Each structure stands twice: as structure tokens, then as C-alpha cells.
Amino acid sequence: MATPNYGFEKRQKELAKKRKKEDKLKAKSDRKSGLLPEDGSDPDVADDADSAVAAPDAADAQMPPV
């Protein structure tokens, strides 16, 4: 039976931790530079939400009453 390679597992954990830290720093610098709104919402998502709210009203108007 093969023995576990603890060194490999440790290295993978360290690399994952490093990637996560870099992603956090990048997100923080993006927020700081003004690329994203401060509230964390995506302006494109807000447009989709408005159209989703309007769609049920239009569907109700076209459907005959039950």
C-alpha cells in the first residue's frame, strides 16, 4: 500500500491559501480604484432585475382570467 504524501497536501493547501489571498487583495484594490460600486452590486445585474420585475406584469396582461 502507498504511503500518503503529506508534503504534497501541505503544498497544495499553501498554494490555495496564497491564491485566495491574492484574489482578496485584487478585489480590494479594484474597489479602491472605483471599478466596482461600493455597495458590491453589479450595475448589469440591476438592469436584469428591473426587466424581470416588468416581465410578470406583461405576462399577466396577456393571460386570460382563470
Phi and psi in radians as a Rosetta constraint file:
Dihedral C 1 N 2 CA 2 C 2 CIRCULARHARMONIC -1.358 0.35
Dihedral N 2 CA 2 C 2 N 3 CIRCULARHARMONIC 2.586 0.35
Dihedral C 2 N 3 CA 3 C 3 CIRCULARHARMONIC -1.571 0.35
Dihedral N 3 CA 3 C 3 N 4 CIRCULARHARMONIC 2.587 0.35
Dihedral C 3 N 4 CA 4 C 4 CIRCULARHARMONIC -1.148 0.35
Dihedral N 4 CA 4 C 4 N 5 CIRCULARHARMONIC 2.474 0.35
Dihedral C 4 N 5 CA 5 C 5 CIRCULARHARMONIC -1.706 0.35
Dihedral N 5 CA 5 C 5 N 6 CIRCULARHARMONIC 1.492 0.35
Dihedral C 5 N 6 CA 6 C 6 CIRCULARHARMONIC -1.151 0.35
Dihedral N 6 CA 6 C 6 N 7 CIRCULARHARMONIC -0.526 0.35
Dihedral C 6 N 7 CA 7 C 7 CIRCULARHARMONIC -1.107 0.35
Dihedral N 7 CA 7 C 7 N 8 CIRCULARHARMONIC -0.712 0.35
Dihedral C 7 N 8 CA 8 C 8 CIRCULARHARMONIC -1.131 0.35
Dihedral N 8 CA 8 C 8 N 9 CIRCULARHARMONIC -0.791 0.35
Dihedral C 8 N 9 CA 9 C 9 CIRCULARHARMONIC -1.075 0.35
Dihedral N 9 CA 9 C 9 N 10 CIRCULARHARMONIC -0.722 0.35
Dihedral C 9 N 10 CA 10 C 10 CIRCULARHARMONIC -1.123 0.35
Dihedral N 10 CA 10 C 10 N 11 CIRCULARHARMONIC -0.744 0.35
Dihedral C 10 N 11 CA 11 C 11 CIRCULARHARMONIC -1.102 0.35
Dihedral N 11 CA 11 C 11 N 12 CIRCULARHARMONIC -0.706 0.35
Dihedral C 11 N 12 CA 12 C 12 CIRCULARHARMONIC -1.129 0.35
Dihedral N 12 CA 12 C 12 N 13 CIRCULARHARMONIC -0.709 0.35
Dihedral C 12 N 13 CA 13 C 13 CIRCULARHARMONIC -1.095 0.35
Dihedral N 13 CA 13 C 13 N 14 CIRCULARHARMONIC -0.744 0.35
Dihedral C 13 N 14 CA 14 C 14 CIRCULARHARMONIC -1.117 0.35
Dihedral N 14 CA 14 C 14 N 15 CIRCULARHARMONIC -0.740 0.35
Dihedral C 14 N 15 CA 15 C 15 CIRCULARHARMONIC -1.130 0.35
Dihedral N 15 CA 15 C 15 N 16 CIRCULARHARMONIC -0.702 0.35
Dihedral C 15 N 16 CA 16 C 16 CIRCULARHARMONIC -1.124 0.35
Dihedral N 16 CA 16 C 16 N 17 CIRCULARHARMONIC -0.724 0.35
Dihedral C 16 N 17 CA 17 C 17 CIRCULARHARMONIC -1.117 0.35
Dihedral N 17 CA 17 C 17 N 18 CIRCULARHARMONIC -0.717 0.35
Dihedral C 17 N 18 CA 18 C 18 CIRCULARHARMONIC -1.126 0.35
Dihedral N 18 CA 18 C 18 N 19 CIRCULARHARMONIC -0.759 0.35
Dihedral C 18 N 19 CA 19 C 19 CIRCULARHARMONIC -1.070 0.35
Dihedral N 19 CA 19 C 19 N 20 CIRCULARHARMONIC -0.769 0.35
Dihedral C 19 N 20 CA 20 C 20 CIRCULARHARMONIC -1.086 0.35
Dihedral N 20 CA 20 C 20 N 21 CIRCULARHARMONIC -0.735 0.35
Dihedral C 20 N 21 CA 21 C 21 CIRCULARHARMONIC -1.124 0.35
Dihedral N 21 CA 21 C 21 N 22 CIRCULARHARMONIC -0.745 0.35
Dihedral C 21 N 22 CA 22 C 22 CIRCULARHARMONIC -1.118 0.35
Dihedral N 22 CA 22 C 22 N 23 CIRCULARHARMONIC -0.697 0.35
Dihedral C 22 N 23 CA 23 C 23 CIRCULARHARMONIC -1.105 0.35
Dihedral N 23 CA 23 C 23 N 24 CIRCULARHARMONIC -0.725 0.35
Dihedral C 23 N 24 CA 24 C 24 CIRCULARHARMONIC -1.101 0.35
Dihedral N 24 CA 24 C 24 N 25 CIRCULARHARMONIC -0.774 0.35
Dihedral C 24 N 25 CA 25 C 25 CIRCULARHARMONIC -1.110 0.35
Dihedral N 25 CA 25 C 25 N 26 CIRCULARHARMONIC -0.687 0.35
Dihedral C 25 N 26 CA 26 C 26 CIRCULARHARMONIC -1.139 0.35
Dihedral N 26 CA 26 C 26 N 27 CIRCULARHARMONIC -0.758 0.35
Dihedral C 26 N 27 CA 27 C 27 CIRCULARHARMONIC -1.109 0.35
Dihedral N 27 CA 27 C 27 N 28 CIRCULARHARMONIC -0.698 0.35
Dihedral C 27 N 28 CA 28 C 28 CIRCULARHARMONIC -1.129 0.35
Dihedral N 28 CA 28 C 28 N 29 CIRCULARHARMONIC -0.751 0.35
Dihedral C 28 N 29 CA 29 C 29 CIRCULARHARMONIC -1.199 0.35
Dihedral N 29 CA 29 C 29 N 30 CIRCULARHARMONIC -0.579 0.35
Dihedral C 29 N 30 CA 30 C 30 CIRCULARHARMONIC -1.143 0.35
Dihedral N 30 CA 30 C 30 N 31 CIRCULARHARMONIC -0.745 0.35
Dihedral C 30 N 31 CA 31 C 31 CIRCULARHARMONIC -1.113 0.35
Dihedral N 31 CA 31 C 31 N 32 CIRCULARHARMONIC -0.707 0.35
Dihedral C 31 N 32 CA 32 C 32 CIRCULARHARMONIC -1.169 0.35
Dihedral N 32 CA 32 C 32 N 33 CIRCULARHARMONIC -0.641 0.35
Dihedral C 32 N 33 CA 33 C 33 CIRCULARHARMONIC -1.396 0.35
Dihedral N 33 CA 33 C 33 N 34 CIRCULARHARMONIC -0.120 0.35
Dihedral C 33 N 34 CA 34 C 34 CIRCULARHARMONIC 1.566 0.35
Dihedral N 34 CA 34 C 34 N 35 CIRCULARHARMONIC 0.265 0.35
Dihedral C 34 N 35 CA 35 C 35 CIRCULARHARMONIC -1.284 0.35
Dihedral N 35 CA 35 C 35 N 36 CIRCULARHARMONIC -0.526 0.35
Dihedral C 35 N 36 CA 36 C 36 CIRCULARHARMONIC -2.069 0.35
Dihedral N 36 CA 36 C 36 N 37 CIRCULARHARMONIC 2.628 0.35
Dihedral C 36 N 37 CA 37 C 37 CIRCULARHARMONIC -1.099 0.35
Dihedral N 37 CA 37 C 37 N 38 CIRCULARHARMONIC 2.665 0.35
Dihedral C 37 N 38 CA 38 C 38 CIRCULARHARMONIC -1.180 0.35
Dihedral N 38 CA 38 C 38 N 39 CIRCULARHARMONIC -0.503 0.35
Dihedral C 38 N 39 CA 39 C 39 CIRCULARHARMONIC -1.343 0.35
Dihedral N 39 CA 39 C 39 N 40 CIRCULARHARMONIC -0.089 0.35
Dihedral C 39 N 40 CA 40 C 40 CIRCULARHARMONIC 1.513 0.35
Dihedral N 40 CA 40 C 40 N 41 CIRCULARHARMONIC -0.036 0.35
Dihedral C 40 N 41 CA 41 C 41 CIRCULARHARMONIC -1.488 0.35
Dihedral N 41 CA 41 C 41 N 42 CIRCULARHARMONIC 2.638 0.35
Dihedral C 41 N 42 CA 42 C 42 CIRCULARHARMONIC -1.660 0.35
Dihedral N 42 CA 42 C 42 N 43 CIRCULARHARMONIC 2.168 0.35
Dihedral C 42 N 43 CA 43 C 43 CIRCULARHARMONIC -1.063 0.35
Dihedral N 43 CA 43 C 43 N 44 CIRCULARHARMONIC -0.521 0.35
Dihedral C 43 N 44 CA 44 C 44 CIRCULARHARMONIC -1.199 0.35
Dihedral N 44 CA 44 C 44 N 45 CIRCULARHARMONIC -0.598 0.35
Dihedral C 44 N 45 CA 45 C 45 CIRCULARHARMONIC -1.180 0.35
Dihedral N 45 CA 45 C 45 N 46 CIRCULARHARMONIC -0.644 0.35
Dihedral C 45 N 46 CA 46 C 46 CIRCULARHARMONIC -1.091 0.35
Dihedral N 46 CA 46 C 46 N 47 CIRCULARHARMONIC -0.678 0.35
Dihedral C 46 N 47 CA 47 C 47 CIRCULARHARMONIC -1.111 0.35
Dihedral N 47 CA 47 C 47 N 48 CIRCULARHARMONIC -0.706 0.35
Dihedral C 47 N 48 CA 48 C 48 CIRCULARHARMONIC -1.138 0.35
Dihedral N 48 CA 48 C 48 N 49 CIRCULARHARMONIC -0.647 0.35
Dihedral C 48 N 49 CA 49 C 49 CIRCULARHARMONIC -1.172 0.35
Dihedral N 49 CA 49 C 49 N 50 CIRCULARHARMONIC -0.666 0.35
Dihedral C 49 N 50 CA 50 C 50 CIRCULARHARMONIC -1.129 0.35
Dihedral N 50 CA 50 C 50 N 51 CIRCULARHARMONIC -0.710 0.35
Dihedral C 50 N 51 CA 51 C 51 CIRCULARHARMONIC -1.231 0.35
Dihedral N 51 CA 51 C 51 N 52 CIRCULARHARMONIC -0.534 0.35
Dihedral C 51 N 52 CA 52 C 52 CIRCULARHARMONIC -1.226 0.35
Dihedral N 52 CA 52 C 52 N 53 CIRCULARHARMONIC -0.556 0.35
Dihedral C 52 N 53 CA 53 C 53 CIRCULARHARMONIC -1.253 0.35
Dihedral N 53 CA 53 C 53 N 54 CIRCULARHARMONIC -0.659 0.35
Dihedral C 53 N 54 CA 54 C 54 CIRCULARHARMONIC -1.303 0.35
Dihedral N 54 CA 54 C 54 N 55 CIRCULARHARMONIC -0.486 0.35
Dihedral C 54 N 55 CA 55 C 55 CIRCULARHARMONIC -1.107 0.35
Dihedral N 55 CA 55 C 55 N 56 CIRCULARHARMONIC -0.764 0.35
Dihedral C 55 N 56 CA 56 C 56 CIRCULARHARMONIC -1.105 0.35
Dihedral N 56 CA 56 C 56 N 57 CIRCULARHARMONIC -0.606 0.35
Dihedral C 56 N 57 CA 57 C 57 CIRCULARHARMONIC -1.102 0.35
Dihedral N 57 CA 57 C 57 N 58 CIRCULARHARMONIC -0.755 0.35
Dihedral C 57 N 58 CA 58 C 58 CIRCULARHARMONIC -1.157 0.35
Dihedral N 58 CA 58 C 58 N 59 CIRCULARHARMONIC -0.658 0.35
Dihedral C 58 N 59 CA 59 C 59 CIRCULARHARMONIC -1.189 0.35
Dihedral N 59 CA 59 C 59 N 60 CIRCULARHARMONIC -0.663 0.35
Dihedral C 59 N 60 CA 60 C 60 CIRCULARHARMONIC -1.155 0.35
Dihedral N 60 CA 60 C 60 N 61 CIRCULARHARMONIC -0.640 0.35
Dihedral C 60 N 61 CA 61 C 61 CIRCULARHARMONIC -1.175 0.35
Dihedral N 61 CA 61 C 61 N 62 CIRCULARHARMONIC -0.541 0.35
Dihedral C 61 N 62 CA 62 C 62 CIRCULARHARMONIC -1.495 0.35
Dihedral N 62 CA 62 C 62 N 63 CIRCULARHARMONIC -0.385 0.35
Dihedral C 62 N 63 CA 63 C 63 CIRCULARHARMONIC -1.451 0.35
Dihedral N 63 CA 63 C 63 N 64 CIRCULARHARMONIC 2.389 0.35
Dihedral C 63 N 64 CA 64 C 64 CIRCULARHARMONIC -1.227 0.35
Dihedral N 64 CA 64 C 64 N 65 CIRCULARHARMONIC 2.648 0.35
Dihedral C 64 N 65 CA 65 C 65 CIRCULARHARMONIC -1.140 0.35
Dihedral N 65 CA 65 C 65 N 66 CIRCULARHARMONIC 2.567 0.35
